[in-house]
Amino acid sequence: MRRTSFRNWPCSIARVADLLGDAWTTLLLREAFYGFRRFDEFRQELGIARNTLTDRLRLLVDEGLLAKQRYQVEPERYEYVLTDKGHDFFPVLAAMATWGDRWLAEADGPPITFHHRPCGHDGHAEVVCAECARPMRAQDSEMRMGPGFPSKLARRPDVVRRFGTADQE
């Protein structure tokens, strides 16, 4: 059965969900942040099937989150390094860990901590407003159509129902 693609939906959340596709993709990115770069390292750390690993690495390279760099000529071997786009995924992983630590951790506490080297403390992700630096919480925020929202969809009844109105401040 073929899965539905959300790649062209006018929603960044849907597009990210489409890109990630399954847990393996997110876990491969996590391993890349741990410093793993080679196929066999990913395979050993995750216990992932070779064909699945090949597919997910190809996806991450094609999408520009990882770059494939040759480290050996005979036989030809490659490692996978985070690109700028890949490094920009770190806050997503940190936010996932923060939510998981609050709602899924066991009594002993978080299984992994994020140590912030500049200040020397363990911390957690918090989404803050880029303008006022206060936490962005659901009860204080609303989602609005952005400049990239397709104008031909803006007046559809389901879109107006979702966003309240097509005429926003």
C-alpha positions in Angstrom: 0.0 0.0 0.0 1.3 3.4 -1.0 1.4 6.1 1.6 -0.1 9.6 1.0 2.5 12.3 0.3 2.2 15.6 2.2 5.2 17.1 0.4 3.2 19.7 -1.4 0.7 20.5 1.3 0.7 24.2 2.4 1.9 23.3 5.9 5.5 23.0 7.1 4.4 20.5 9.8 2.9 18.2 7.1 6.0 18.5 4.9 8.3 17.6 7.8 6.1 14.6 8.7 6.3 13.6 5.1 10.1 13.9 5.0 10.6 12.0 8.2 8.3 9.2 7.1 9.1 6.9 9.9 11.1 6.6 13.1 14.3 5.3 11.3 14.8 8.7 9.6 14.7 10.6 12.9 16.9 8.1 14.7 19.5 8.3 11.9 19.6 12.0 12.4 20.0 11.5 16.2 22.9 9.1 15.5 24.5 11.7 13.2 24.4 14.2 16.1 26.0 11.6 18.3 28.9 11.7 15.8 28.3 8.5 13.8 29.0 8.9 10.1 29.5 5.5 8.5 27.0 3.0 7.2 28.3 0.2 9.5 28.2 2.5 12.5 24.5 3.4 11.9 23.7 -0.2 11.3 25.4 -1.4 14.5 24.0 1.3 16.7 20.4 1.0 15.4 20.1 -2.6 14.4 18.5 -1.5 11.2 18.2 -3.6 8.1 20.7 -2.8 5.3 18.0 -2.0 2.7 16.1 0.3 5.1 19.3 2.0 6.1 20.3 2.5 2.5 16.9 4.0 1.7 16.8 6.4 4.6 20.4 7.6 4.1 19.6 8.2 0.4 16.6 10.2 1.4 18.5 12.3 3.9 21.2 12.9 1.3 18.7 13.7 -1.4 16.9 16.1 0.9 20.2 17.8 1.9 20.3 17.0 5.6 23.3 14.7 5.1 26.2 14.9 2.7 27.9 11.8 1.3 31.7 12.1 1.4 34.1 9.5 0.2 36.6 8.4 2.8 38.2 5.4 1.1 38.9 4.7 -2.6 39.6 0.9 -2.7 37.0 -0.3 -2.0 35.0 2.9 -2.3 33.4 3.8 1.0 31.5 6.9 2.1 30.5 8.6 5.3 27.5 10.8 5.9 28.0 14.2 7.5 25.4 16.7 8.7 25.0 19.7 6.4 23.8 23.1 7.6 20.2 22.0 6.9 20.9 18.9 9.0 22.4 20.9 11.9 19.3 23.0 11.8 17.3 19.9 12.7 18.8 19.8 16.2 16.1 22.0 17.8 13.5 19.5 16.5 15.2 16.6 18.2 15.7 18.6 21.4 12.0 19.5 21.5 11.1 15.9 20.9 13.3 14.9 23.8 11.8 17.6 26.1 8.3 16.4 25.4 9.3 12.7 25.8 11.1 13.5 29.1 7.9 15.1 30.4 5.4 12.5 29.2 7.2 9.3 28.4 10.2 9.1 30.8 10.1 6.5 33.6 10.4 7.3 37.3 14.2 7.5 37.2 14.0 10.5 35.0 15.2 11.4 31.5 17.3 8.7 29.9 19.4 11.4 28.1 20.3 14.9 29.0 21.3 17.8 26.8 24.4 19.5 28.3 24.9 23.1 27.2 28.6 23.6 27.0 28.6 27.4 27.0 26.9 27.7 30.4 28.0 24.3 31.8 24.4 23.1 32.7 22.1 20.4 31.6 19.1 22.0 29.9 16.0 21.3 27.8 14.5 22.8 24.7 12.0 25.6 25.0 10.3 27.3 22.1 10.5 31.0 22.6 9.2 33.9 20.5 12.0 35.3 18.4 10.6 38.8 19.0 10.0 39.0 22.8 11.9 35.9 24.0 8.9 34.7 26.0 7.8 31.0 25.8 5.5 30.2 22.9 2.6 28.2 24.4 -0.4 26.9 22.6 -2.8 29.0 24.7 -0.9 32.2 23.8 -0.5 31.4 20.1 -2.5 30.9 17.0 -1.5 29.6 13.6 -2.2 31.9 10.7 -1.7 31.7 7.0 1.8 32.8 6.1 3.0 34.5 2.9 3.6 31.2 1.3 0.0 29.9 1.7 -1.5 29.4 -1.7 -4.0 32.3 -2.4 -6.2 30.0 -4.4 -6.9 28.0 -1.2 -7.3 30.9 1.2 -11.0 31.3 0.7 -12.0 27.7 0.8 -14.5 27.0 3.6 -12.3 24.4 5.3 -9.4 26.8 5.3 -11.5 29.7 6.6 -12.8 27.3 9.3 -9.2 26.4 10.3 -7.7 29.9 10.3 -10.8 31.9 11.2 -10.6 34.3 8.2 -8.6 34.9 5.1 -8.2 38.5 6.1 -5.5 38.6 8.8 -3.7 41.5 10.3 
